[in-house]
Amino acid sequence: MTFVLTEDQEMLRETAMAFARDELPVTRLRALRDDGKLGVDGEARGKLAELGFFGVIIPDEPGGEHFGLVGLGQILEAQGRSIASTPLLQTALIAASAIQLGGTEAQKAEWLPKIASGEATFSLALDEGSHHAPANVSTEAEKNGQGYKITGAKRYVPDAHHADVFIVVARTFGDAGQTHGLTLFLVPSNAERVSIQALNTVDSHGAAHVTFDGVDVSEDAVIGGVDQGWDVLEPVLDRARIGIAAEMLGASQAMFDMTLEYLNTRKQFGQLIGSFQSLQHRAAKMFTDIELTRSCVAAALAAVDEGGNNVGELASLAKARASDLVHLVSNETVQMHGGIGMTDDHDSGLFLKRARAQEALYGGASFHRDCYAKLNAY
Amino acid sequence: MAFGDTETLEDFRKETRAWLEENCPPAMRTPMTDNEIVWGGKRESFTNPDSKVWLERMGENGWTAPEWPAAYGGGGLSKAENKVLQEELRRIKARPALFSFGLWMFGPALLEFGNEEQKKRFLPDIVKGKTRWCQGYSEPGAGSDLAGLQTKCEDKGDHYLINGQKVWTSYADQADWIFCLVRTSTEKKHEGISFILFDMESEGVEARPIKLISGSSPFCETFFNDVKVPKDQLVGEVNGGWKIAKRLLQFERSSISAGGFGGTGGSGILGPDEYAKIHVGTDSDGRVADGDLRARIADNDMLRRAFFLTVQRSQEQAKAGMEVGHTASILKYAVAKMNQERHELMVEALGTEAFGWEGEGFDEGAMKATRAMLRAKGNSIEGGTSEINLNVIAKRVLGLREHQ
């Protein structure tokens, strides 16, 4: 069955939901923001590692259990409920997928245990412009003896201000815009001639602009084939899109729950505002959208684990619909809370700011509508 | 038969496959055109003679209603066995043997609320497609406010006497029997309604088709003038019909959703993306040249995909024993929006090619698409308006309060 969790996955979901509720509440993100931490939360990272959450898609890892992407999706949905800032998407999902899909045996042996234990965190250094365009890479990796020299600039790279290792997408052949000629490299964040400009971002999760000014890496740093990086990057991005869609689903559900409670509490004209039909219908429409999006996210997660040949299509479906959903629900959350929703003290603003970043990450709704049309040959 | 474990399920699959191989006529394994749909009943003409054979054989097995008890003519299958049966039917692309409001709506309600005698009397003929049922719900003064219905049902001692009018009665002119909501008491609104069954050939019953904006007339106005109904044809308690009515509406909304209004258009109609490629044109990459239209088509396709995934999710969850009653209104609301948008996109993509009504000069499929767009306007009205479904979601699912 695609839509019913196994008993193990159900237990994982409950654990993740309880953990996010008790240990990663929104107040934690607020505190990180007020302390100027740019979303960096070492304590939470340690606790996530203890729970084994970094290794859920890594099979046969001692101490790690294999729950598949369906399992990791439950954890991401749970952290989405409190818009928590954690390294899970970049490390447990993106890096673990890239290394499993394209890594050499040596890379797997070196990095998978470190990912599973939470010892090393990663960041995918891909986009160079203001809009997601994965083939539009100009950063060059020039052959230099036995290794490569990487030169270029990446903008607004998630987790780059605290990751231990970068997965850098660079061009070894061809021109920006072409999918052929891309190569993925593992580059330690403390390598020489890497400069990292930490960013104070609207969503309080932080990010960094990263510049590679002739950074030397060895051949062993290549993930997948030289010039063939797209073969790894594309499925990794699809998984990342599904993962962030799960987070957005969680965020939407949390905002909706908060709004529903307010509708059932706040009184005007001597009435609960939730008894007004104009608000009831908008709430019912949001709930319908949440239910439809939940099916898309679940189907996409399951398709990855089942090795389906429609993962790309379902990833675009899930990301587009989740982006539209979180956009709608974040706006309605502010509006239905009225003035209190405009205040910094209230959580709706934090969700709204995070929503905009989530929507754009790895392609917004219009990007994925276009992908979906292309995959269906129109 | 008890098919408990996997081994016996596999036996069941083998037997089923062999039976279908032998009994499903080859013509019944081809795509069905609209005029070959079998609705059963006395007036059924079986446009394709093989469909009569197919219905008789399936009906004999009770496989038109696989999970109904065998005692009432059903297949008596477990959920797991029915799943196997459906898989095997899909495997050979078998046509549905029967379309029927009796199977989709009335039968499930009668199984829950009817007495033993009523179930034995009415269910087997539904399974075999011998009786075609219609639904007497809406009235001129009771649409969204269904419980405001006024059709009068008086107790005359040895029988009931019914006077009044129904409207939007689907296929009343072709049905054999009607399940009908009537007022047995004027003291209370909801608790004055009863659920009653009678023969459409009873004296005093008249059905007149209503022509729609699409040109078709699937609905009727139905008049009852001193119709005598035997007392054993009232289901449940006198004045206790409303809960049956509501339950039946859930079955109705689910069956509309499960079909996705798929049948409104008919054969020969292309999808909006195909019409756009032909009539709007393509760019050098072979893609629909109008990027805005292309994006809106993709958006609607995604809504459609999300909808069918949600139908599948709800079915799987029901099989796993989870509560999914609330999804009926959600899906009904979504399917209407999705279907209306889709047909509007077809018409938009067709341009002036969509403006034919009948006769020469226009593609037949395009004319059907236009009529289907018009017909689809009813999707957000029939079976509970979109606004009523939003009310149901808000109040029953989300627990929002009534306005005081």
Interface residues (C-beta under 8 A of the other chain):
Chain A: M1 T2 F3 V4 L260 L263 N264 G270 Q271 L272 G274 S275 F276 Q277 Q280 H281 A283 A284 K285 F287 T288 E291 L292 T293 R294 S295 C296 A298 A299 L317 A320 R321 S366 R369 D370 Y372 A373 K374 N376 A377 Y378
Chain B: D273 E274 A276 K277 G286 R287 V288 R294 A295 I297 A298 D299 D301 M302 L303 R305 A306 F307 L309 T310 Q312 R313 E316 Q317 K319 A320 M322 T327 I330 Y333 A334 E387 N389 L390 N391 I393 A394 K395 V397 L398 G399 L400 R401 E402 H403 Q404
